[in-house]
Amino acid sequence: MYQKFLKIIFLLFLSAASANANQANRALLVIKTRDNQIFDLNKIRGKITIISFFTSWCKPCLSELAELEEIYLTQKNIEIIAINLDHIDEEKNLKFTKKFSYKFAKLSDASVNNLPEPESIPTVYFIGCDGVITNVDEGDFSIKKTLREIKCNYVK
């Protein structure tokens, strides 16, 4: 009986330790979007989240933004936010991003961000349903291919 009790305590400890480790590994991003809404990555669960870092003058970035638009319009279990690294005025930024349906923001508007700063553009972070970064892709690549590799086994 005592051994069963110890096993249960040990399993509870492992479960709590695993949950705390998972919590510590979660990506954090709180940023004001172009429509003055707050995007809080910590509040999104049960969906794959794509965070794309881009500039308006980068040709591979423009192709990627178009691919993200197609994904956003056809996939219901995906959240997308594109973050502009350009230092352009608000009017130019708004004009550029108006042609897309998903969320846009400027990096300077982030109040919380523990994502590593992109070393090249485009850079895309894929966040799993549990809030943990599953993939980071840089340069010219297929977003759809990466999405097919991500499993979404979120448990609350």
N, C-alpha and C positions, 0 to 999 in steps of 0.2 A: 504494500500500500504506500509506504514511504517513497519507494522508488518511482511509482507512478506519479506521485505528487511532485517529486523533483524533476521528472521528465516534462510534466506540464509546465512547471515554472521555467525550465530551460527553454521550452518551445515558445512560451510567451515572451521571454527575454529576446530570443532570436527574431521573433516577429516584430517586436518593438524596435530592435536595432536595425533591422532591414527597412522598416518604415522611415526611421530617422535618417538613414543613409540615403534613401530615395529622395526624401525631402531636401537634403543638402545638395543633391545632384540636380535638382530642378533648375531650369533656366529661368531667369528673372528679367522681365522687361515691363516697365510701366512708361507709356509714352502717349503724348497728346497727338491725335490724328488730325488730318487736314480739315475734318469737319468738327473740330474741337471736342471730340469724344476722347475718353480715356481708354486706351487699350492696355489691359492688364493680363499678361500671359499667365499669371498665377491663377486666374479665375477661369481659364479655359481647360476643361478636362473632358476626355472622351472623344476628342478630335485631334487629328494631326494638324500641327501648325507650321506654316512655312513663313520664315522671316527672310526677306530678300534685301540685301544691301546693294544699292545701285547708284549710278550717276546718269544724268540725262544725256551726256555726250558719249557714253560707252555703247558701241553698236551691239556687242553680245548682251549687254544689259537690256537693251530695247527688245531684242528677240525673246529674252527670258520673261520680260514683263508681259509680252503678248501671250506667251505660253501659260503664264500664271492666270491671265484673264480667262483663257479657255478652261483651265482647271477650275477656277472659281465658279464659273457659270454652269459647270456640269457635275461637280462633285459636292455633295451636301455635308460630308464629314470632314471637311478641311477648312481651316481658318488661314487667311493670308494677310500679311502686312508687308508692305514694301517701304524701306527706309532710305530716303534720299541723302546721300553724302555730299551733294553739291552745296556750295555756299551761294545760293541764288536767292533773290528776294521772293517774298511770299506770293506776289502776283504771278511771277514766272512759274513757280512751283505749282501753284493751283492750276494754271493753264495746262501745264504738262501732264498733271495727274488726272485731270477731269475725264480723260478718255477711258479710264479704267474703273471697274466696279468695286474692286476691293479696297481695303484700307491703306492709306499712305500716311507717312509721317516724315519728319526731318530728325536726324540723329540728335541735333541740338535740343530737341524737345523732350528727350528722355529724362525722367526723374529717377528711374531705377534701371540699371542695365548691368548684368553680370556676364553678358555674352562677350567672348573675345573679340577685339576689334578686327575687322576684316583686313587681311594682308593684301588682298587683290580684289578686283571687282570683275564680274559680279561674284558675290558670295551669298550662299543660301544656307540657312540653318533649318534643319528639319527637326521639329520637336514632336516626340511621340505623345500618345494619349495620356501618358503619366506625367508629362511636363519635362521630361529629360531629353536632352539633345541626342538624337539617334544618328544623324549624318550632318556633315558640313561639306558642301561642294563649292568649288571655286572654278572660275573660268567658264568655258563653253561646255555644257553637259546637258543631259536630258533629265528634267525634273520628273517627268512621268515615269521614267525608268527607276529613279530613286524611290518614288512613292510606292511603286509595286513591291519594293523590298521591305518596306516598313510595315510591321505587324501592329495592329491596334488592339491590344489585350488589356484595356484599362479596367481596373477594379477599384471602386471607391474605397 
